[in-house]
Amino acid sequence: MKATVIIEKASDGFFSCYMEDDHFDFGLIGHGETAEAAKADLITAYESLVKMYAEEGKALPWLQFEFKYDLQAFFDYFNIINVTQLAEKAGINASQLRQYKSGLSRASQKQYEKLRICIKEIGYELVSAQL
């Protein structure tokens, strides 16, 4: 089963993640100083829940997580991405994208869509690349 997890930077500077789906009879959350730490915390919570269910003789569905990031969490988790180069490829002003990354400004839906398409294209290129 697929479970959608939202990862975002909170106002306290920490990152949190939570299951978006409400069709499960349980929920999972994660918290950490980085997006990666929050994600790891959520996975640990899931593994603990699997063990607890097994001890009670219950079966927990195997979940395949799909992660959705806000821009701050995305750039924290994928910190190898060069913001200037991504902005150029996506057709967005680099200083504006840096403001989105830092949380000083919020991207419009149009800007999010440009970034989403660009990141998807980069992903396809990486998957098809051979060394």
Backbone as XML, in Angstrom:
<?xml version="1.0"?>
<chain id="A" units="angstrom">
  <residue number="1" name="MET">
    <atom name="N" x="0.842" y="-1.185" z="0.000"/>
    <atom name="CA" x="0.000" y="0.000" z="0.000"/>
    <atom name="C" x="0.880" y="1.238" z="0.000"/>
  </residue>
  <residue number="2" name="LYS">
    <atom name="N" x="0.393" y="2.254" z="-0.688"/>
    <atom name="CA" x="1.110" y="3.521" z="-0.725"/>
    <atom name="C" x="0.600" y="4.436" z="0.379"/>
  </residue>
  <residue number="3" name="ALA">
    <atom name="N" x="1.535" y="5.107" z="1.022"/>
    <atom name="CA" x="1.199" y="6.107" z="2.034"/>
    <atom name="C" x="1.943" y="7.391" z="1.694"/>
  </residue>
  <residue number="4" name="THR">
    <atom name="N" x="1.218" y="8.480" z="1.598"/>
    <atom name="CA" x="1.827" y="9.769" z="1.295"/>
    <atom name="C" x="2.255" y="10.438" z="2.592"/>
  </residue>
  <residue number="5" name="VAL">
    <atom name="N" x="3.493" y="10.900" z="2.611"/>
    <atom name="CA" x="4.054" y="11.563" z="3.784"/>
    <atom name="C" x="4.466" y="12.978" z="3.383"/>
  </residue>
  <residue number="6" name="ILE">
    <atom name="N" x="4.020" y="13.938" z="4.159"/>
    <atom name="CA" x="4.380" y="15.347" z="3.953"/>
    <atom name="C" x="5.578" y="15.663" z="4.850"/>
  </residue>
  <residue number="7" name="ILE">
    <atom name="N" x="6.612" y="16.272" z="4.267"/>
    <atom name="CA" x="7.779" y="16.709" z="5.041"/>
    <atom name="C" x="7.867" y="18.221" z="4.889"/>
  </residue>
  <residue number="8" name="GLU">
    <atom name="N" x="7.924" y="18.903" z="6.034"/>
    <atom name="CA" x="7.965" y="20.363" z="5.982"/>
    <atom name="C" x="8.797" y="20.927" z="7.127"/>
  </residue>
  <residue number="9" name="LYS">
    <atom name="N" x="9.267" y="22.133" z="6.907"/>
    <atom name="CA" x="10.010" y="22.834" z="7.945"/>
    <atom name="C" x="9.010" y="23.616" z="8.782"/>
  </residue>
  <residue number="10" name="ALA">
    <atom name="N" x="9.077" y="23.414" z="10.080"/>
    <atom name="CA" x="8.153" y="24.080" z="10.997"/>
    <atom name="C" x="8.697" y="25.452" z="11.402"/>
  </residue>
  <residue number="11" name="SER">
    <atom name="N" x="7.859" y="26.245" z="12.006"/>
    <atom name="CA" x="8.252" y="27.604" z="12.402"/>
    <atom name="C" x="9.332" y="27.606" z="13.486"/>
  </residue>
  <residue number="12" name="ASP">
    <atom name="N" x="9.495" y="26.482" z="14.206"/>
    <atom name="CA" x="10.535" y="26.407" z="15.237"/>
    <atom name="C" x="11.908" y="26.052" z="14.657"/>
  </residue>
  <residue number="13" name="GLY">
    <atom name="N" x="11.979" y="25.885" z="13.317"/>
    <atom name="CA" x="13.243" y="25.576" z="12.665"/>
    <atom name="C" x="13.500" y="24.085" z="12.500"/>
  </residue>
  <residue number="14" name="PHE">
    <atom name="N" x="12.686" y="23.256" z="13.126"/>
    <atom name="CA" x="12.826" y="21.814" z="12.991"/>
    <atom name="C" x="11.966" y="21.329" z="11.835"/>
  </residue>
  <residue number="15" name="PHE">
    <atom name="N" x="12.194" y="20.098" z="11.441"/>
    <atom name="CA" x="11.434" y="19.498" z="10.356"/>
    <atom name="C" x="10.494" y="18.456" z="10.921"/>
  </residue>
  <residue number="16" name="SER">
    <atom name="N" x="9.337" y="18.343" z="10.311"/>
    <atom name="CA" x="8.385" y="17.320" z="10.731"/>
    <atom name="C" x="7.838" y="16.624" z="9.495"/>
  </residue>
  <residue number="17" name="CYS">
    <atom name="N" x="7.378" y="15.420" z="9.703"/>
    <atom name="CA" x="6.714" y="14.700" z="8.623"/>
    <atom name="C" x="5.553" y="13.914" z="9.215"/>
  </residue>
  <residue number="18" name="TYR">
    <atom name="N" x="4.529" y="13.744" z="8.416"/>
    <atom name="CA" x="3.320" y="13.073" z="8.869"/>
    <atom name="C" x="2.616" y="12.456" z="7.671"/>
  </residue>
  <residue number="19" name="MET">
    <atom name="N" x="1.838" y="11.437" z="7.956"/>
    <atom name="CA" x="1.079" y="10.774" z="6.900"/>
    <atom name="C" x="-0.095" y="11.647" z="6.499"/>
  </residue>
  <residue number="20" name="GLU">
    <atom name="N" x="-0.226" y="11.855" z="5.213"/>
    <atom name="CA" x="-1.332" y="12.641" z="4.687"/>
    <atom name="C" x="-2.600" y="11.790" z="4.600"/>
  </residue>
  <residue number="21" name="ASP">
    <atom name="N" x="-2.422" y="10.515" z="4.347"/>
    <atom name="CA" x="-3.546" y="9.604" z="4.128"/>
    <atom name="C" x="-4.334" y="9.376" z="5.415"/>
  </residue>
  <residue number="22" name="ASP">
    <atom name="N" x="-5.626" y="9.330" z="5.285"/>
    <atom name="CA" x="-6.457" y="9.074" z="6.461"/>
    <atom name="C" x="-7.230" y="7.761" z="6.346"/>
  </residue>
  <residue number="23" name="HIS">
    <atom name="N" x="-6.865" y="6.920" z="5.379"/>
    <atom name="CA" x="-7.579" y="5.664" z="5.223"/>
    <atom name="C" x="-6.909" y="4.509" z="5.977"/>
  </residue>
  <residue number="24" name="PHE">
    <atom name="N" x="-5.948" y="4.824" z="6.829"/>
    <atom name="CA" x="-5.335" y="3.830" z="7.699"/>
    <atom name="C" x="-5.901" y="4.006" z="9.109"/>
  </residue>
  <residue number="25" name="ASP">
    <atom name="N" x="-5.834" y="2.956" z="9.919"/>
    <atom name="CA" x="-6.320" y="3.077" z="11.293"/>
    <atom name="C" x="-5.197" y="3.472" z="12.254"/>
  </residue>
  <residue number="26" name="PHE">
    <atom name="N" x="-4.136" y="4.041" z="11.695"/>
    <atom name="CA" x="-3.011" y="4.524" z="12.486"/>
    <atom name="C" x="-2.388" y="5.705" z="11.752"/>
  </residue>
  <residue number="27" name="GLY">
    <atom name="N" x="-1.587" y="6.441" z="12.449"/>
    <atom name="CA" x="-0.867" y="7.550" z="11.843"/>
    <atom name="C" x="0.592" y="7.467" z="12.229"/>
  </residue>
  <residue number="28" name="LEU">
    <atom name="N" x="1.424" y="8.089" z="11.466"/>
    <atom name="CA" x="2.853" y="8.123" z="11.750"/>
    <atom name="C" x="3.341" y="9.562" z="11.646"/>
  </residue>
  <residue number="29" name="ILE">
    <atom name="N" x="4.258" y="9.909" z="12.529"/>
    <atom name="CA" x="4.878" y="11.229" z="12.484"/>
    <atom name="C" x="6.377" y="11.070" z="12.703"/>
  </residue>
  <residue number="30" name="GLY">
    <atom name="N" x="7.120" y="12.056" z="12.275"/>
    <atom name="CA" x="8.555" y="12.094" z="12.508"/>
    <atom name="C" x="8.967" y="13.527" z="12.766"/>
  </residue>
  <residue number="31" name="HIS">
    <atom name="N" x="10.071" y="13.701" z="13.463"/>
    <atom name="CA" x="10.533" y="15.035" z="13.837"/>
    <atom name="C" x="12.055" y="15.002" z="13.864"/>
  </residue>
  <residue number="32" name="GLY">
    <atom name="N" x="12.706" y="16.105" z="13.473"/>
    <atom name="CA" x="14.159" y="16.149" z="13.532"/>
    <atom name="C" x="14.718" y="17.500" z="13.160"/>
  </residue>
  <residue number="33" name="GLU">
    <atom name="N" x="16.023" y="17.645" z="13.363"/>
    <atom name="CA" x="16.701" y="18.902" z="13.046"/>
    <atom name="C" x="16.892" y="19.084" z="11.545"/>
  </residue>
  <residue number="34" name="THR">
    <atom name="N" x="16.797" y="17.993" z="10.790"/>
    <atom name="CA" x="16.906" y="18.038" z="9.334"/>
    <atom name="C" x="15.736" y="17.253" z="8.746"/>
  </residue>
  <residue number="35" name="ALA">
    <atom name="N" x="15.505" y="17.449" z="7.461"/>
    <atom name="CA" x="14.459" y="16.679" z="6.785"/>
    <atom name="C" x="14.810" y="15.193" z="6.824"/>
  </residue>
  <residue number="36" name="GLU">
    <atom name="N" x="16.077" y="14.884" z="6.656"/>
    <atom name="CA" x="16.522" y="13.487" z="6.700"/>
    <atom name="C" x="16.261" y="12.868" z="8.075"/>
  </residue>
  <residue number="37" name="ALA">
    <atom name="N" x="16.528" y="13.611" z="9.142"/>
    <atom name="CA" x="16.294" y="13.100" z="10.498"/>
    <atom name="C" x="14.805" y="12.888" z="10.756"/>
  </residue>
  <residue number="38" name="ALA">
    <atom name="N" x="13.970" y="13.795" z="10.274"/>
    <atom name="CA" x="12.523" y="13.645" z="10.448"/>
    <atom name="C" x="12.021" y="12.415" z="9.700"/>
  </residue>
  <residue number="39" name="LYS">
    <atom name="N" x="12.528" y="12.215" z="8.501"/>
    <atom name="CA" x="12.148" y="11.063" z="7.688"/>
    <atom name="C" x="12.584" y="9.768" z="8.387"/>
  </residue>
  <residue number="40" name="ALA">
    <atom name="N" x="13.801" y="9.737" z="8.899"/>
    <atom name="CA" x="14.310" y="8.560" z="9.616"/>
    <atom name="C" x="13.482" y="8.288" z="10.866"/>
  </residue>
  <residue number="41" name="ASP">
    <atom name="N" x="13.062" y="9.343" z="11.552"/>
    <atom name="CA" x="12.235" y="9.193" z="12.752"/>
    <atom name="C" x="10.891" y="8.560" z="12.402"/>
  </residue>
  <residue number="42" name="LEU">
    <atom name="N" x="10.307" y="8.966" z="11.286"/>
    <atom name="CA" x="9.046" y="8.392" z="10.836"/>
    <atom name="C" x="9.222" y="6.909" z="10.488"/>
  </residue>
  <residue number="43" name="ILE">
    <atom name="N" x="10.288" y="6.562" z="9.803"/>
    <atom name="CA" x="10.553" y="5.168" z="9.437"/>
    <atom name="C" x="10.747" y="4.323" z="10.699"/>
  </residue>
  <residue number="44" name="THR">
    <atom name="N" x="11.452" y="4.851" z="11.678"/>
    <atom name="CA" x="11.636" y="4.150" z="12.948"/>
    <atom name="C" x="10.297" y="3.930" z="13.637"/>
  </residue>
  <residue number="45" name="ALA">
    <atom name="N" x="9.437" y="4.936" z="13.605"/>
    <atom name="CA" x="8.102" y="4.794" z="14.203"/>
    <atom name="C" x="7.309" y="3.692" z="13.499"/>
  </residue>
  <residue number="46" name="TYR">
    <atom name="N" x="7.419" y="3.632" z="12.183"/>
    <atom name="CA" x="6.725" y="2.590" z="11.418"/>
    <atom name="C" x="7.259" y="1.202" z="11.790"/>
  </residue>
  <residue number="47" name="GLU">
    <atom name="N" x="8.578" y="1.061" z="11.859"/>
    <atom name="CA" x="9.175" y="-0.227" z="12.223"/>
    <atom name="C" x="8.751" y="-0.657" z="13.628"/>
  </residue>
  <residue number="48" name="SER">
    <atom name="N" x="8.670" y="0.287" z="14.550"/>
    <atom name="CA" x="8.205" y="-0.014" z="15.912"/>
    <atom name="C" x="6.753" y="-0.462" z="15.904"/>
  </residue>
  <residue number="49" name="LEU">
    <atom name="N" x="5.953" y="0.186" z="15.074"/>
    <atom name="CA" x="4.541" y="-0.167" z="14.979"/>
    <atom name="C" x="4.363" y="-1.570" z="14.387"/>
  </residue>
  <residue number="50" name="VAL">
    <atom name="N" x="5.181" y="-1.903" z="13.393"/>
    <atom name="CA" x="5.144" y="-3.245" z="12.796"/>
    <atom name="C" x="5.439" y="-4.293" z="13.873"/>
  </residue>
  <residue number="51" name="LYS">
    <atom name="N" x="6.466" y="-4.052" z="14.686"/>
    <atom name="CA" x="6.823" y="-4.986" z="15.762"/>
    <atom name="C" x="5.698" y="-5.095" z="16.788"/>
  </residue>
  <residue number="52" name="MET">
    <atom name="N" x="5.122" y="-3.966" z="17.161"/>
    <atom name="CA" x="4.048" y="-3.969" z="18.146"/>
    <atom name="C" x="2.841" y="-4.757" z="17.628"/>
  </residue>
  <residue number="53" name="TYR">
    <atom name="N" x="2.470" y="-4.524" z="16.392"/>
    <atom name="CA" x="1.351" y="-5.267" z="15.798"/>
    <atom name="C" x="1.660" y="-6.759" z="15.773"/>
  </residue>
  <residue number="54" name="ALA">
    <atom name="N" x="2.887" y="-7.127" z="15.396"/>
    <atom name="CA" x="3.276" y="-8.541" z="15.334"/>
    <atom name="C" x="3.186" y="-9.186" z="16.713"/>
  </residue>
  <residue number="55" name="GLU">
    <atom name="N" x="3.624" y="-8.478" z="17.753"/>
    <atom name="CA" x="3.551" y="-9.001" z="19.122"/>
    <atom name="C" x="2.104" y="-9.234" z="19.555"/>
  </residue>
  <residue number="56" name="GLU">
    <atom name="N" x="1.187" y="-8.452" z="19.009"/>
    <atom name="CA" x="-0.235" y="-8.589" z="19.329"/>
    <atom name="C" x="-0.940" y="-9.565" z="18.382"/>
  </residue>
  <residue number="57" name="GLY">
    <atom name="N" x="-0.162" y="-10.168" z="17.468"/>
    <atom name="CA" x="-0.740" y="-11.125" z="16.526"/>
    <atom name="C" x="-1.532" y="-10.480" z="15.401"/>
  </residue>
  <residue number="58" name="LYS">
    <atom name="N" x="-1.284" y="-9.208" z="15.169"/>
    <atom name="CA" x="-1.978" y="-8.479" z="14.105"/>
    <atom name="C" x="-1.024" y="-8.247" z="12.942"/>
  </residue>
  <residue number="59" name="ALA">
    <atom name="N" x="-1.587" y="-8.064" z="11.786"/>
    <atom name="CA" x="-0.780" y="-7.754" z="10.607"/>
    <atom name="C" x="-0.941" y="-6.275" z="10.272"/>
  </residue>
  <residue number="60" name="LEU">
    <atom name="N" x="0.164" y="-5.626" z="10.080"/>
    <atom name="CA" x="0.163" y="-4.229" z="9.655"/>
    <atom name="C" x="0.472" y="-4.217" z="8.165"/>
  </residue>
  <residue number="61" name="PRO">
    <atom name="N" x="-0.266" y="-3.460" z="7.374"/>
    <atom name="CA" x="0.034" y="-3.471" z="5.937"/>
    <atom name="C" x="1.442" y="-2.953" z="5.667"/>
  </residue>
  <residue number="62" name="TRP">
    <atom name="N" x="2.087" y="-3.581" z="4.673"/>
    <atom name="CA" x="3.397" y="-3.107" z="4.251"/>
    <atom name="C" x="3.175" y="-1.812" z="3.490"/>
  </residue>
  <residue number="63" name="LEU">
    <atom name="N" x="3.864" y="-0.773" z="3.900"/>
    <atom name="CA" x="3.668" y="0.538" z="3.285"/>
    <atom name="C" x="4.846" y="0.914" z="2.402"/>
  </residue>
  <residue number="64" name="GLN">
    <atom name="N" x="4.511" y="1.486" z="1.285"/>
    <atom name="CA" x="5.494" y="2.106" z="0.407"/>
    <atom name="C" x="5.256" y="3.608" z="0.552"/>
  </residue>
  <residue number="65" name="PHE">
    <atom name="N" x="6.236" y="4.317" z="1.087"/>
    <atom name="CA" x="6.070" y="5.736" z="1.350"/>
    <atom name="C" x="6.370" y="6.565" z="0.111"/>
  </residue>
  <residue number="66" name="GLU">
    <atom name="N" x="5.518" y="7.543" z="-0.119"/>
    <atom name="CA" x="5.730" y="8.547" z="-1.160"/>
    <atom name="C" x="5.870" y="9.870" z="-0.418"/>
  </residue>
  <residue number="67" name="PHE">
    <atom name="N" x="6.990" y="10.538" z="-0.607"/>
    <atom name="CA" x="7.277" y="11.752" z="0.155"/>
    <atom name="C" x="7.003" y="13.001" z="-0.661"/>
  </residue>
  <residue number="68" name="LYS">
    <atom name="N" x="6.307" y="13.947" z="-0.041"/>
    <atom name="CA" x="6.062" y="15.267" z="-0.619"/>
    <atom name="C" x="6.727" y="16.288" z="0.300"/>
  </residue>
  <residue number="69" name="TYR">
    <atom name="N" x="7.486" y="17.177" z="-0.292"/>
    <atom name="CA" x="8.277" y="18.143" z="0.471"/>
    <atom name="C" x="7.784" y="19.557" z="0.254"/>
  </residue>
  <residue number="70" name="ASP">
    <atom name="N" x="7.855" y="20.379" z="1.304"/>
    <atom name="CA" x="7.748" y="21.806" z="1.044"/>
    <atom name="C" x="9.131" y="22.220" z="0.537"/>
  </residue>
  <residue number="71" name="LEU">
    <atom name="N" x="9.270" y="23.433" z="0.008"/>
    <atom name="CA" x="10.539" y="23.803" z="-0.628"/>
    <atom name="C" x="11.717" y="23.808" z="0.343"/>
  </residue>
  <residue number="72" name="GLN">
    <atom name="N" x="11.496" y="24.258" z="1.573"/>
    <atom name="CA" x="12.594" y="24.276" z="2.533"/>
    <atom name="C" x="13.052" y="22.851" z="2.856"/>
  </residue>
  <residue number="73" name="ALA">
    <atom name="N" x="12.118" y="21.954" z="3.057"/>
    <atom name="CA" x="12.474" y="20.561" z="3.342"/>
    <atom name="C" x="13.128" y="19.911" z="2.127"/>
  </residue>
  <residue number="74" name="PHE">
    <atom name="N" x="12.637" y="20.214" z="0.934"/>
    <atom name="CA" x="13.212" y="19.650" z="-0.284"/>
    <atom name="C" x="14.687" y="20.021" z="-0.411"/>
  </residue>
  <residue number="75" name="PHE">
    <atom name="N" x="14.988" y="21.315" z="-0.261"/>
    <atom name="CA" x="16.369" y="21.746" z="-0.423"/>
    <atom name="C" x="17.250" y="21.300" z="0.741"/>
  </residue>
  <residue number="76" name="ASP">
    <atom name="N" x="16.665" y="21.097" z="1.908"/>
    <atom name="CA" x="17.436" y="20.552" z="3.024"/>
    <atom name="C" x="17.786" y="19.095" z="2.756"/>
  </residue>
  <residue number="77" name="TYR">
    <atom name="N" x="16.813" y="18.319" z="2.309"/>
    <atom name="CA" x="17.030" y="16.892" z="2.074"/>
    <atom name="C" x="17.924" y="16.660" z="0.850"/>
  </residue>
  <residue number="78" name="PHE">
    <atom name="N" x="17.666" y="17.384" z="-0.217"/>
    <atom name="CA" x="18.448" y="17.242" z="-1.448"/>
    <atom name="C" x="19.454" y="18.383" z="-1.546"/>
  </residue>
  <residue number="79" name="ASN">
    <atom name="N" x="20.310" y="18.493" z="-0.545"/>
    <atom name="CA" x="21.236" y="19.623" z="-0.459"/>
    <atom name="C" x="22.357" y="19.578" z="-1.493"/>
  </residue>
  <residue number="80" name="ILE">
    <atom name="N" x="22.406" y="18.542" z="-2.318"/>
    <atom name="CA" x="23.411" y="18.485" z="-3.387"/>
    <atom name="C" x="22.962" y="19.271" z="-4.621"/>
  </residue>
  <residue number="81" name="ILE">
    <atom name="N" x="21.709" y="19.712" z="-4.625"/>
    <atom name="CA" x="21.184" y="20.448" z="-5.768"/>
    <atom name="C" x="21.679" y="21.888" z="-5.731"/>
  </residue>
  <residue number="82" name="ASN">
    <atom name="N" x="22.211" y="22.333" z="-6.833"/>
    <atom name="CA" x="22.681" y="23.699" z="-6.974"/>
    <atom name="C" x="21.467" y="24.585" z="-7.286"/>
  </residue>
  <residue number="83" name="VAL">
    <atom name="N" x="21.127" y="25.462" z="-6.377"/>
    <atom name="CA" x="19.935" y="26.293" z="-6.507"/>
    <atom name="C" x="19.998" y="27.187" z="-7.740"/>
  </residue>
  <residue number="84" name="THR">
    <atom name="N" x="21.159" y="27.768" z="-7.997"/>
    <atom name="CA" x="21.297" y="28.659" z="-9.153"/>
    <atom name="C" x="21.058" y="27.904" z="-10.455"/>
  </residue>
  <residue number="85" name="GLN">
    <atom name="N" x="21.661" y="26.731" z="-10.583"/>
    <atom name="CA" x="21.491" y="25.930" z="-11.797"/>
    <atom name="C" x="20.052" y="25.448" z="-11.953"/>
  </residue>
  <residue number="86" name="LEU">
    <atom name="N" x="19.422" y="25.040" z="-10.844"/>
    <atom name="CA" x="18.032" y="24.596" z="-10.903"/>
    <atom name="C" x="17.125" y="25.753" z="-11.326"/>
  </residue>
  <residue number="87" name="ALA">
    <atom name="N" x="17.368" y="26.920" z="-10.773"/>
    <atom name="CA" x="16.559" y="28.089" z="-11.129"/>
    <atom name="C" x="16.675" y="28.389" z="-12.615"/>
  </residue>
  <residue number="88" name="GLU">
    <atom name="N" x="17.883" y="28.334" z="-13.125"/>
    <atom name="CA" x="18.098" y="28.605" z="-14.550"/>
    <atom name="C" x="17.361" y="27.576" z="-15.411"/>
  </residue>
  <residue number="89" name="LYS">
    <atom name="N" x="17.483" y="26.314" z="-15.062"/>
    <atom name="CA" x="16.836" y="25.244" z="-15.833"/>
    <atom name="C" x="15.313" y="25.357" z="-15.765"/>
  </residue>
  <residue number="90" name="ALA">
    <atom name="N" x="14.783" y="25.787" z="-14.617"/>
    <atom name="CA" x="13.335" y="25.894" z="-14.433"/>
    <atom name="C" x="12.771" y="27.215" z="-14.942"/>
  </residue>
  <residue number="91" name="GLY">
    <atom name="N" x="13.637" y="28.169" z="-15.270"/>
    <atom name="CA" x="13.167" y="29.467" z="-15.742"/>
    <atom name="C" x="12.661" y="30.354" z="-14.614"/>
  </residue>
  <residue number="92" name="ILE">
    <atom name="N" x="13.327" y="30.243" z="-13.475"/>
    <atom name="CA" x="12.960" y="31.036" z="-12.289"/>
    <atom name="C" x="14.163" y="31.885" z="-11.903"/>
  </residue>
  <residue number="93" name="ASN">
    <atom name="N" x="13.915" y="33.078" z="-11.428"/>
    <atom name="CA" x="14.988" y="33.945" z="-10.960"/>
    <atom name="C" x="15.704" y="33.266" z="-9.792"/>
  </residue>
  <residue number="94" name="ALA">
    <atom name="N" x="17.037" y="33.178" z="-9.867"/>
    <atom name="CA" x="17.826" y="32.471" z="-8.860"/>
    <atom name="C" x="17.684" y="33.081" z="-7.467"/>
  </residue>
  <residue number="95" name="SER">
    <atom name="N" x="17.670" y="34.407" z="-7.381"/>
    <atom name="CA" x="17.538" y="35.024" z="-6.049"/>
    <atom name="C" x="16.152" y="34.752" z="-5.466"/>
  </residue>
  <residue number="96" name="GLN">
    <atom name="N" x="15.149" y="34.676" z="-6.329"/>
    <atom name="CA" x="13.792" y="34.347" z="-5.861"/>
    <atom name="C" x="13.748" y="32.915" z="-5.330"/>
  </residue>
  <residue number="97" name="LEU">
    <atom name="N" x="14.395" y="31.996" z="-6.039"/>
    <atom name="CA" x="14.419" y="30.609" z="-5.588"/>
    <atom name="C" x="15.167" y="30.477" z="-4.268"/>
  </residue>
  <residue number="98" name="ARG">
    <atom name="N" x="16.222" y="31.255" z="-4.081"/>
    <atom name="CA" x="16.940" y="31.240" z="-2.795"/>
    <atom name="C" x="16.032" y="31.737" z="-1.670"/>
  </residue>
  <residue number="99" name="GLN">
    <atom name="N" x="15.159" y="32.706" z="-1.974"/>
    <atom name="CA" x="14.202" y="33.176" z="-0.962"/>
    <atom name="C" x="13.187" y="32.087" z="-0.621"/>
  </residue>
  <residue number="100" name="TYR">
    <atom name="N" x="12.747" y="31.321" z="-1.625"/>
    <atom name="CA" x="11.847" y="30.196" z="-1.363"/>
    <atom name="C" x="12.546" y="29.160" z="-0.487"/>
  </residue>
  <residue number="101" name="LYS">
    <atom name="N" x="13.807" y="28.883" z="-0.827"/>
    <atom name="CA" x="14.592" y="27.892" z="-0.098"/>
    <atom name="C" x="14.744" y="28.277" z="1.372"/>
  </residue>
  <residue number="102" name="SER">
    <atom name="N" x="14.976" y="29.546" z="1.625"/>
    <atom name="CA" x="15.200" y="30.008" z="3.005"/>
    <atom name="C" x="13.901" y="30.254" z="3.765"/>
  </residue>
  <residue number="103" name="GLY">
    <atom name="N" x="12.797" y="30.283" z="3.065"/>
    <atom name="CA" x="11.511" y="30.537" z="3.727"/>
    <atom name="C" x="11.158" y="32.007" z="3.817"/>
  </residue>
  <residue number="104" name="LEU">
    <atom name="N" x="11.964" y="32.877" z="3.208"/>
    <atom name="CA" x="11.684" y="34.308" z="3.250"/>
    <atom name="C" x="10.504" y="34.682" z="2.366"/>
  </residue>
  <residue number="105" name="SER">
    <atom name="N" x="10.243" y="33.851" z="1.382"/>
    <atom name="CA" x="9.162" y="34.109" z="0.448"/>
    <atom name="C" x="8.503" y="32.779" z="0.096"/>
  </residue>
  <residue number="106" name="ARG">
    <atom name="N" x="7.228" y="32.819" z="-0.245"/>
    <atom name="CA" x="6.503" y="31.604" z="-0.639"/>
    <atom name="C" x="6.303" y="31.604" z="-2.150"/>
  </residue>
  <residue number="107" name="ALA">
    <atom name="N" x="6.509" y="30.445" z="-2.731"/>
    <atom name="CA" x="6.346" y="30.312" z="-4.182"/>
    <atom name="C" x="4.865" y="30.245" z="-4.534"/>
  </residue>
  <residue number="108" name="SER">
    <atom name="N" x="4.525" y="30.837" z="-5.647"/>
    <atom name="CA" x="3.160" y="30.733" z="-6.159"/>
    <atom name="C" x="2.953" y="29.330" z="-6.730"/>
  </residue>
  <residue number="109" name="GLN">
    <atom name="N" x="1.718" y="28.988" z="-6.988"/>
    <atom name="CA" x="1.422" y="27.677" z="-7.575"/>
    <atom name="C" x="2.106" y="27.522" z="-8.929"/>
  </residue>
  <residue number="110" name="LYS">
    <atom name="N" x="2.177" y="28.608" z="-9.686"/>
    <atom name="CA" x="2.841" y="28.585" z="-10.994"/>
    <atom name="C" x="4.334" y="28.270" z="-10.839"/>
  </residue>
  <residue number="111" name="GLN">
    <atom name="N" x="4.976" y="28.875" z="-9.844"/>
    <atom name="CA" x="6.400" y="28.623" z="-9.602"/>
    <atom name="C" x="6.622" y="27.187" z="-9.125"/>
  </residue>
  <residue number="112" name="TYR">
    <atom name="N" x="5.740" y="26.709" z="-8.239"/>
    <atom name="CA" x="5.828" y="25.316" z="-7.785"/>
    <atom name="C" x="5.743" y="24.369" z="-8.976"/>
  </residue>
  <residue number="113" name="GLU">
    <atom name="N" x="4.839" y="24.663" z="-9.881"/>
    <atom name="CA" x="4.652" y="23.792" z="-11.044"/>
    <atom name="C" x="5.895" y="23.796" z="-11.932"/>
  </residue>
  <residue number="114" name="LYS">
    <atom name="N" x="6.504" y="24.958" z="-12.126"/>
    <atom name="CA" x="7.743" y="25.020" z="-12.902"/>
    <atom name="C" x="8.822" y="24.152" z="-12.256"/>
  </residue>
  <residue number="115" name="LEU">
    <atom name="N" x="8.944" y="24.270" z="-10.945"/>
    <atom name="CA" x="9.951" y="23.489" z="-10.229"/>
    <atom name="C" x="9.636" y="21.996" z="-10.285"/>
  </residue>
  <residue number="116" name="ARG">
    <atom name="N" x="8.383" y="21.642" z="-10.108"/>
    <atom name="CA" x="7.979" y="20.240" z="-10.126"/>
    <atom name="C" x="8.323" y="19.610" z="-11.471"/>
  </residue>
  <residue number="117" name="ILE">
    <atom name="N" x="7.993" y="20.286" z="-12.551"/>
    <atom name="CA" x="8.275" y="19.771" z="-13.890"/>
    <atom name="C" x="9.780" y="19.652" z="-14.114"/>
  </residue>
  <residue number="118" name="CYS">
    <atom name="N" x="10.523" y="20.663" z="-13.730"/>
    <atom name="CA" x="11.966" y="20.668" z="-13.905"/>
    <atom name="C" x="12.620" y="19.531" z="-13.109"/>
  </residue>
  <residue number="119" name="ILE">
    <atom name="N" x="12.218" y="19.356" z="-11.873"/>
    <atom name="CA" x="12.795" y="18.305" z="-11.030"/>
    <atom name="C" x="12.454" y="16.922" z="-11.589"/>
  </residue>
  <residue number="120" name="LYS">
    <atom name="N" x="11.245" y="16.778" z="-12.096"/>
    <atom name="CA" x="10.839" y="15.508" z="-12.704"/>
    <atom name="C" x="11.701" y="15.219" z="-13.939"/>
  </residue>
  <residue number="121" name="GLU">
    <atom name="N" x="11.943" y="16.230" z="-14.762"/>
    <atom name="CA" x="12.792" y="16.056" z="-15.945"/>
    <atom name="C" x="14.212" y="15.656" z="-15.550"/>
  </residue>
  <residue number="122" name="ILE">
    <atom name="N" x="14.744" y="16.292" z="-14.530"/>
    <atom name="CA" x="16.090" y="15.959" z="-14.054"/>
    <atom name="C" x="16.111" y="14.512" z="-13.562"/>
  </residue>
  <residue number="123" name="GLY">
    <atom name="N" x="15.066" y="14.113" z="-12.851"/>
    <atom name="CA" x="14.975" y="12.733" z="-12.370"/>
    <atom name="C" x="14.994" y="11.728" z="-13.507"/>
  </residue>
  <residue number="124" name="TYR">
    <atom name="N" x="14.229" y="12.007" z="-14.557"/>
    <atom name="CA" x="14.219" y="11.118" z="-15.729"/>
    <atom name="C" x="15.603" y="11.044" z="-16.369"/>
  </residue>
  <residue number="125" name="GLU">
    <atom name="N" x="16.255" y="12.188" z="-16.472"/>
    <atom name="CA" x="17.601" y="12.212" z="-17.062"/>
    <atom name="C" x="18.576" y="11.383" z="-16.218"/>
  </residue>
  <residue number="126" name="LEU">
    <atom name="N" x="18.482" y="11.502" z="-14.900"/>
    <atom name="CA" x="19.374" y="10.751" z="-14.029"/>
    <atom name="C" x="19.118" y="9.246" z="-14.117"/>
  </residue>
  <residue number="127" name="VAL">
    <atom name="N" x="17.854" y="8.865" z="-14.168"/>
    <atom name="CA" x="17.510" y="7.447" z="-14.246"/>
    <atom name="C" x="18.024" y="6.833" z="-15.550"/>
  </residue>
  <residue number="128" name="SER">
    <atom name="N" x="17.985" y="7.590" z="-16.615"/>
    <atom name="CA" x="18.394" y="7.052" z="-17.926"/>
    <atom name="C" x="19.892" y="7.189" z="-18.182"/>
  </residue>
  <residue number="129" name="ALA">
    <atom name="N" x="20.594" y="7.892" z="-17.324"/>
    <atom name="CA" x="22.037" y="8.087" z="-17.519"/>
    <atom name="C" x="22.815" y="6.817" z="-17.168"/>
  </residue>
  <residue number="130" name="GLN">
    <atom name="N" x="23.877" y="6.591" z="-17.904"/>
    <atom name="CA" x="24.749" y="5.462" z="-17.630"/>
    <atom name="C" x="26.181" y="5.957" z="-17.524"/>
  </residue>
  <residue number="131" name="LEU">
    <atom name="N" x="26.914" y="5.352" z="-16.643"/>
    <atom name="CA" x="28.334" y="5.709" z="-16.487"/>
    <atom name="C" x="29.185" y="4.557" z="-16.980"/>
  </residue>
</chain>
